[in-house]
């Protein structure tokens, strides 16, 4: 269902997540980001949260529009 992943569950910084997404994104993409790690429940997810906030702000500033998966299917 997604075609871009930030590998955020394994990243050591929000900048690393942003770089991985930026290398892949072209527009019309579905970006996969996680709210934690598959390795252990309750791990720090602040890198993914910070990266998500900056990615959304940066791409909105470039004119990208964000929609829900349901919007894509209708």
Number of C-alpha atoms within 10 A of each C-alpha: 8 9 11 18 17 24 16 26 19 14 17 11 14 21 15 18 24 21 13 16 21 15 10 14 14 9 9 12 13 17 14 14 19 15 15 19 15 11 9 8 8 10 12 13 16 13 20 27 17 15 22 19 11 15 18 14 12 12 14 12 10 9 8 13 11 13 10 8 10 7 8 9 6 5
